[in-house]
Amino acid sequence: MTMAGNLRKVADFGKVGGLRRVARLGRRRPRVDLSHHARSPLGSSVVNCVTYQDGVRAPRGGDLVDTVERVRKSGHGFVWLGLHEPTNDEFAGIAELFDLHPLAVEDAVEAHQRPKVERYGEALFAVFKTVCYVEHEELTATSEVVDTGEIMVFVGRDFVITVRHGRHGSLGPLREALESDAAQLAKGPSAVLHAIADHVVDDYLNVIDAVQADIDQVETDVFAENGARVDPGRIYQLKRELLELKRAVVPLGRPLLDLADRPVRVVDPEIQAYFRDVSDHLLRATEQIAAFDELLNSILQAHLAQVTVAQNEDMRKITAWAAVIAVPTMVCGVYGMNFDHMPELHWRFGYPLVIGVISVACWVLYRGFRRNGWL
């Protein structure tokens, strides 16, 4: 049986919004244009479906099966299918049409994956963590600083399938930028993979620059005059958000090096040099995150030291005032013993003399403590 015959028997694109398998091989499929979002039989998950020939967008026509068949018959060009948070039912027919590995399909639908690049036969499956800086007026112990999402990319000889999870990371602007560079896009699906990797890593650097501003503000507050009163929860929260960023950035280092150095059938050799550049940018992001983590540790330790110093200062003041108060307490305690025979009990100037002695003693202690910095 020919490839065209197999492709026409893959899926039944009905009007219910899902993607169902053909119940009988001879059943005729409705012909629907998948590139129109409102009429897409794949459901609301479809973002776009475009064919590129020699780096130029080809006219739309036919459903997804017809489009793939046309590309494979011509022997050049590729299909770029973009999805946003598809369900298992919506993705099942696509997986069968493009012969995607079940493990990769499961990862793409379920999400929450570690950044990676895996090979399944002649196809590549890449997972990228996307990040977005969350604007906030003031950093608090509960402020969200970094929001993460995911982009999964299936890359074959004649197709690119992108599956996006999360509220951000739209690839629309990236698609427009690629279409303006037909020479680069003509290098095939690997050019799209590189563009996505470069876009994701650039976002890392932008978020890192924004996080640095928060770290600088916390550092300024900690080393200000009342730095001991800074809420340590702000520092802990910033460290937690930095850890979220680290989980997105660091694991991607090895996969990018593999794409840059190891030959892969679906990656154009000319594109590998571009992956080296992306890997260098990722290394810069990784180093900055490590530096920020060490800086936050130093800020936290400095803040704890300030708190300790402030507590010691308070204890010295309390001790000094206790010493001052001890003098009149001692003198008054002696005269409160009510003995009959005590010196100067019946002397007219005895009371003023005792008050004078107490005042002078307290003043001497106060001056001594002030001179030593205790008060």
Protein Blocks (a to p, Z undefined) as FASTA:
>chain_A
ZZklmmmmmbccdfkopacddfbfklccddddfklmklpmnbjmlmbdcddeehiacdde
djfklmmmmmmmnopacdddddehiafklmmmmmmmnopafklmmmmmngoiacddddeh
jbccdddddddddddfbdcfkbcfbdcddddddddfkbccdddedjehiaklmmmmmmmm
mmlmmnojklmmmmmmmmmmmmmmmmmmmmmmmmmmmmmmmmmmklmmpcfklmmmmmmm
mmmmmmmmmmmmmmmmmmmmmccfklcfklmmmmmmmmmmmmmmmmmmmmmmmmmmmmmm
mmmmmmmmmmmmmmmmmmmmmmmmmmmmmmmmmmmnopabdghklgfklmmmmmmmmmmm
mmmmmmmmmmnopZZ
